[in-house]
Amino acid sequence: DNIRFLFMFLFFSIANMFLDYAKIRIVATGNRKILKEALSAFKFLISRFFKALGLYWVIGLMFVVFTLVYLEIARVLPENSGFLILIMFLWHQIYILGRSWLKVNFFASQAELYKFHNPPTPLEAPVTITAAPVDEPNEEPRDETENLEEVKEEKAGE
């Protein structure tokens, strides 16, 4: 019975992970060909299976620990007064925010793993734009020959 549970746990973990990476590939490539991107996600997972599974399980373990802490605190807190009911309500809200954060963390971590192994390729070479110097409209044009004569007189005096 335990072996069956472990097999099902592993199967659902891999299936969920596969769907996550398929979603990431669809967004990263902008391609609307779902089957093609699903096949690419499958190839990605095959080539990096243990890294992806390890990441998935580490974040999943964080979720389990977070849920166990939540349940233990919820069990200990009595709900026999208005103030404690308010505290329990706030604790529930903290748990919901924590679950949402972990879900975003799942996708962000998986997207970073994908991006690390598939860096984006630039479509075009970067373009450098240089601006031409602009004369100030309020300034009078300077005569550089006057400055040159002053420098010559200074050198002659030395």
C-alpha positions in Angstrom: 0.0 0.0 0.0 2.9 2.4 0.8 4.6 1.5 -2.4 1.4 2.4 -4.3 1.2 5.7 -2.5 4.8 6.5 -3.3 4.3 5.6 -7.0 1.2 7.8 -7.2 3.0 10.6 -5.4 5.9 10.4 -7.9 3.6 10.1 -10.9 1.6 13.2 -9.9 4.7 15.2 -9.0 6.2 14.5 -12.5 2.9 15.2 -14.3 2.4 18.5 -12.4 6.1 19.4 -13.0 5.7 18.6 -16.7 2.7 20.9 -17.0 4.5 23.7 -15.1 7.4 23.6 -17.5 5.1 23.4 -20.5 3.4 26.6 -19.3 6.8 28.2 -18.8 7.9 27.3 -22.3 4.7 28.7 -23.8 5.2 32.0 -22.1 9.0 32.1 -22.7 8.8 31.4 -26.4 5.5 33.1 -27.1 4.7 30.2 -29.4 1.0 29.2 -29.5 1.7 25.6 -30.7 0.9 23.9 -27.5 1.9 20.4 -28.5 5.3 21.5 -29.8 6.0 23.4 -26.6 4.8 20.4 -24.5 7.2 18.2 -26.4 10.0 20.7 -25.8 9.2 20.8 -22.1 9.3 17.0 -22.0 12.8 17.1 -23.6 13.9 19.7 -21.1 12.7 17.6 -18.2 14.3 14.4 -19.5 17.7 16.1 -19.9 17.5 17.8 -16.4 15.1 15.5 -14.6 16.9 15.3 -11.2 17.5 19.0 -11.0 13.9 19.8 -11.8 12.5 17.1 -9.5 14.8 18.2 -6.6 13.7 21.8 -7.0 10.1 20.7 -7.1 10.4 18.6 -4.0 12.3 21.2 -2.0 9.6 23.8 -2.6 7.0 21.2 -2.0 8.6 20.3 1.3 8.5 24.0 2.2 4.7 23.9 1.6 4.3 20.8 3.8 6.3 22.4 6.6 4.3 25.6 6.3 1.0 23.7 6.4 2.1 21.6 9.4 3.0 24.8 11.3 -0.3 26.4 10.4 -2.3 23.4 11.5 -0.4 23.0 14.8 -0.9 26.7 15.7 -4.6 26.5 14.5 -5.1 23.5 16.8 -3.6 25.2 19.8 -5.5 28.5 19.5 -8.9 28.3 21.1 -11.9 30.1 19.5 -13.9 30.9 22.6 -13.8 34.7 22.6 -14.2 37.4 20.0 -10.5 38.4 20.2 -9.3 34.9 19.7 -11.7 34.4 16.7 -10.1 37.6 15.2 -6.6 36.2 15.9 -7.6 32.9 14.2 -9.1 34.8 11.2 -5.8 36.7 10.8 -3.9 33.4 11.1 -6.0 32.0 8.3 -5.2 35.0 6.2 -1.5 34.6 6.8 -1.8 31.0 5.7 -3.6 31.9 2.5 -0.9 34.6 1.7 1.8 32.1 2.5 0.3 29.5 0.1 0.0 32.1 -2.6 3.6 33.1 -2.1 4.7 29.4 -2.3 2.8 29.0 -5.5 4.4 32.0 -7.1 7.8 30.7 -5.7 7.1 27.4 -7.5 6.7 29.1 -10.9 9.5 31.6 -10.3 12.0 29.0 -9.3 11.1 26.7 -12.2 11.3 29.6 -14.6 14.7 30.5 -13.3 15.9 26.9 -13.7 14.5 27.0 -17.3 16.1 30.3 -18.0 19.5 29.2 -16.6 19.6 26.2 -18.9 18.0 28.0 -21.9 19.3 31.6 -21.9 17.4 33.9 -24.3 19.1 34.4 -27.7 19.1 37.9 -29.0 17.1 38.3 -32.2 19.3 41.2 -33.4 22.6 42.8 -32.6 22.3 45.7 -30.2 22.0 49.0 -31.8 24.1 51.9 -30.6 22.6 55.3 -31.0 24.9 58.4 -30.7 23.5 61.9 -30.7 25.2 64.7 -32.6 26.4 67.6 -30.5 23.9 70.4 -30.3 25.0 74.1 -30.1 23.4 76.0 -27.4 21.1 78.6 -29.0 21.8 81.4 -26.4 25.6 81.3 -26.7 27.6 83.4 -29.2 30.0 81.5 -31.4 33.5 81.7 -30.0 36.4 82.8 -32.1 39.1 80.3 -31.4 41.8 82.4 -33.0 41.6 85.0 -30.1 42.3 82.2 -27.6 45.3 81.0 -29.7 46.8 84.4 -29.8 46.6 84.7 -26.0 48.3 81.4 -25.5 51.1 82.5 -27.9 51.6 85.7 -26.0 51.8 83.8 -22.6 54.5 81.4 -24.0 56.4 84.3 -25.4 56.5 86.1 -22.1 57.9 83.1 -20.3 
